[in-house]
């Protein structure tokens, strides 16, 4: 059934991208930033992600694209104090430095793309009971969370990521928000001006998105200045066209999102949820792993 999603152009694109990767791989030898190993890396490379992403699309969106990001990051930080600084730390360090926008963009995108693929499983997983209770506390039901999350992601008109985050200022309640392009979800990076979709952001959120914040079920909506809410991400979906268009075509974003939901690794999401604790200082516990 899934084979129908793989279009002839995918094989040509994959072949071209593999050639590009081999030409650039020499930079990785001398660079200190490297492509992280995914938990299911071998399975994904061989078989893709069953009923979600073909091997060709996985190679394009993860192997080739992450290689590109890492190669650029190595070139930008070579022979500097940032040569072995993790992307999660680089994006915070340079979020207030316009002249370092290139480092920020590549570091943030490398972080976000890794976060997305790190939360995927080769088969469907069940939501742990402990985490399901947290979902119900915030948005009444798992189905409500799914509807709000996918509707928010489908409504994004442009590339970016949609995040599920833990609100550390409201007893760990969950919240959905968007970042566009290579925007960062971390409060420490919110000083950087990021694009806003005025149709999905609250009027006060002029520098950070609070889109689709659980709709009528939100217990954690606030009208605060950008960066005033400590939101720690635990899950995200990639809405960049290169992540879904190869398998699903121009009109296939909605199907891509539905299939993504069925391949979330909920054990990883629970681990992310528990790792941040309930304190503001917990930001680094997740960011520094990427």
C-alpha positions in Angstrom: 0.0 0.0 0.0 2.8 2.4 0.9 4.6 1.8 -2.4 2.2 4.1 -4.2 3.6 7.0 -2.3 7.1 6.7 -3.8 7.3 8.7 -7.0 9.7 8.0 -9.9 11.4 11.4 -9.2 12.3 10.2 -5.7 14.9 7.8 -7.0 16.5 10.4 -9.2 16.6 12.9 -6.3 18.1 10.3 -4.0 20.8 9.4 -6.5 21.7 13.1 -7.0 21.7 13.8 -3.3 24.0 10.7 -2.6 26.5 12.1 -5.1 26.4 15.5 -3.4 26.9 13.9 0.0 30.0 11.9 -1.2 31.5 15.1 -2.6 31.0 17.0 0.7 32.0 14.1 3.1 35.6 15.2 3.2 34.6 18.1 5.5 33.3 15.7 8.1 36.8 14.2 8.5 38.3 17.4 9.9 35.1 18.7 11.5 34.1 18.1 15.1 30.3 18.3 14.5 29.0 14.9 13.3 25.7 13.4 12.3 24.1 11.9 15.5 23.2 8.2 15.5 19.4 7.7 15.6 18.1 4.9 17.8 16.6 3.1 14.8 19.2 4.3 12.3 20.0 1.0 10.7 16.4 0.1 10.2 15.4 3.5 8.8 18.3 3.5 6.4 17.5 0.1 5.0 13.6 0.1 5.1 12.7 3.7 5.7 10.0 4.2 8.3 7.2 1.8 7.7 3.9 3.3 6.3 5.3 6.8 6.9 8.6 7.5 5.0 10.2 5.6 2.1 13.9 4.8 2.3 14.6 7.4 -0.4 12.7 10.1 1.5 14.5 9.2 4.7 17.9 9.3 3.0 17.0 12.7 1.6 15.4 14.3 4.7 17.8 12.9 7.3 21.1 11.4 5.9 21.7 13.9 3.1 20.1 17.0 4.7 21.6 16.5 8.1 25.0 15.9 6.4 24.6 19.2 4.7 23.8 21.0 7.9 26.7 19.4 9.8 29.1 20.1 6.9 28.1 23.8 6.9 28.3 24.0 10.6 31.8 22.6 10.5 32.9 25.1 7.9 31.5 28.0 9.9 33.1 27.0 13.2 36.3 25.5 12.0 39.4 26.6 14.0 37.1 28.6 16.5 36.1 28.0 20.1 32.8 26.7 18.7 34.3 23.8 16.8 33.0 21.2 19.2 30.1 23.1 20.7 26.8 21.3 20.3 24.1 22.8 18.1 21.8 23.2 21.1 24.3 25.4 22.8 25.3 27.3 19.6 21.8 28.4 18.8 21.4 29.9 22.3 24.8 31.5 22.2 24.2 33.3 18.9 20.5 34.1 19.2 21.3 37.7 20.0 24.1 38.2 17.4 22.8 39.2 14.0 26.3 38.9 12.5 26.3 35.3 13.5 22.9 34.5 11.9 24.4 31.8 9.7 25.8 29.8 12.6 22.4 30.2 14.4 20.4 29.0 11.4 22.5 25.9 10.7 22.8 25.0 14.4 19.1 25.5 15.1 18.1 23.6 12.0 20.5 20.7 12.8 19.0 20.6 16.3 15.4 20.7 15.2 15.8 18.1 12.4 17.5 15.7 14.9 14.7 16.3 17.5 12.1 15.4 14.8 13.8 12.1 13.7 14.8 11.2 17.2 11.1 10.9 18.2 10.2 8.4 15.5 9.7 4.6 15.8 9.7 2.0 13.0 6.3 0.7 14.2 3.4 2.1 16.1 3.9 2.6 19.9 1.4 3.0 22.7 1.3 6.2 24.8 2.5 5.3 28.3 -0.3 5.6 30.8 1.6 8.2 32.8 2.0 10.5 29.8 -1.6 9.9 28.7 -2.7 11.3 32.1 -0.7 14.4 31.5 -2.3 14.8 28.1 -5.8 14.5 29.6 -5.0 17.0 32.4 -4.1 19.6 29.7 -6.4 19.0 26.8 -9.1 16.6 27.9 -8.1 13.7 25.7 -5.4 12.2 23.5 -7.7 12.7 20.5 -8.1 16.4 21.3 -4.3 16.7 21.4 -4.0 15.0 18.1 -6.7 17.1 16.4 -5.2 20.4 17.7 -1.6 19.4 16.9 -2.3 18.2 13.3 -4.6 21.1 12.5 -1.9 23.5 13.7 0.8 21.8 11.6 -1.5 21.5 8.5 -2.3 25.2 8.8 1.4 26.3 8.7 1.9 28.0 5.3 5.6 27.6 5.0 8.5 25.6 6.4 9.1 25.1 10.0 8.3 22.9 13.0 5.3 22.4 15.3 6.2 21.6 18.9 4.6 20.0 21.9 6.2 21.5 24.9 6.0 21.3 28.7 5.1 24.7 30.3 7.4 24.9 33.3 5.6 27.9 34.7 2.2 26.2 34.8 3.0 22.9 36.6 4.2 21.2 33.5 1.0 21.6 31.5 1.4 20.9 27.7 1.3 23.5 25.0 1.5 23.6 21.2 3.4 26.2 19.3 5.2 26.8 16.0 8.6 27.9 14.9 9.1 29.0 11.3 12.2 28.2 9.1 15.1 27.5 11.5 13.5 29.2 14.5 14.3 27.8 17.9 11.7 26.6 20.5 13.9 27.4 23.5 13.2 30.5 25.6 16.9 31.3 25.8 16.8 32.0 22.1 13.6 33.9 22.0 15.4 37.3 21.9 16.0 36.5 18.3 13.2 38.0 16.1 11.4 35.1 14.5 8.6 35.2 11.9 5.0 35.3 13.2 1.9 33.9 11.5 -0.6 36.5 12.7 -3.5 34.1 12.0 -2.3 31.5 14.5 -0.4 33.6 17.0 -1.8 35.4 20.0 -1.7 39.3 19.6 1.0 39.6 22.3 3.2 36.9 20.8 5.2 39.2 18.4 8.4 37.3 18.6 7.3 33.7 19.5 4.4 31.6 18.3 1.7 30.2 20.6 -0.4 28.7 17.8 -3.0 26.1 18.5 -2.6 26.2 22.2 -5.0 23.3 22.8 -8.0 25.4 21.7 -10.9 25.4 24.1 -9.1 23.0 26.4 -6.1 25.3 27.1 -5.4 25.8 30.8 -2.1 27.4 30.1 -2.8 30.3 27.7 -1.1 33.5 28.7 -0.8 37.0 27.2 2.9 37.6 28.0 5.7 39.3 26.1 7.8 37.1 23.9 10.2 34.8 25.8 8.3 35.3 29.1 7.0 31.7 29.1 9.4 28.9 29.8 8.4 26.2 27.3 10.5 23.1 27.0 9.9 21.0 23.8 9.3 17.3 24.1 8.0 16.5 20.6 8.0 18.1 17.1 6.9 17.5 13.6 8.9 18.8 10.6 6.7 20.8 8.1 9.5 21.6 5.7 8.5 20.5 2.2 11.5 18.3 1.7 10.4 16.1 4.6 7.1 15.1 3.0 6.7 16.2 -0.7 8.9 13.4 -2.1 6.5 10.7 -0.8 3.2 12.5 -0.6 3.3 15.1 -3.4 2.1 18.7 -3.3 -1.3 17.9 -1.9 -0.1 15.2 0.6 0.8 17.2 3.7 -2.3 16.1 5.6 -1.7 12.4 4.9 2.0 12.9 5.9 0.9 14.3 9.3 -1.6 11.5 9.9 1.0 8.9 9.2 3.6 10.7 11.3 1.3 10.6 14.4 1.2 6.8 14.1 5.0 6.6 14.1 5.7 8.8 17.2 8.0 7.0 19.7 6.0 7.8 22.8 8.6 6.3 25.1 11.1 9.0 23.8 8.5 11.7 24.3 7.8 10.6 27.9 11.6 10.5 28.5 11.8 14.1 27.2 8.8 15.1 29.3 10.4 13.7 32.5 13.9 15.0 31.7 13.0 18.7 31.9 11.6 18.5 35.4 9.6 21.5 36.6 12.3 24.1 37.0 13.4 26.9 34.6 17.0 25.8 34.9 16.1 22.5 33.2 16.3 23.9 29.7 19.7 22.4 29.1 18.7 18.9 30.0 17.2 18.4 26.5 18.8 21.1 24.4 22.4 19.9 25.2 21.6 16.4 24.0 21.2 17.6 20.5 
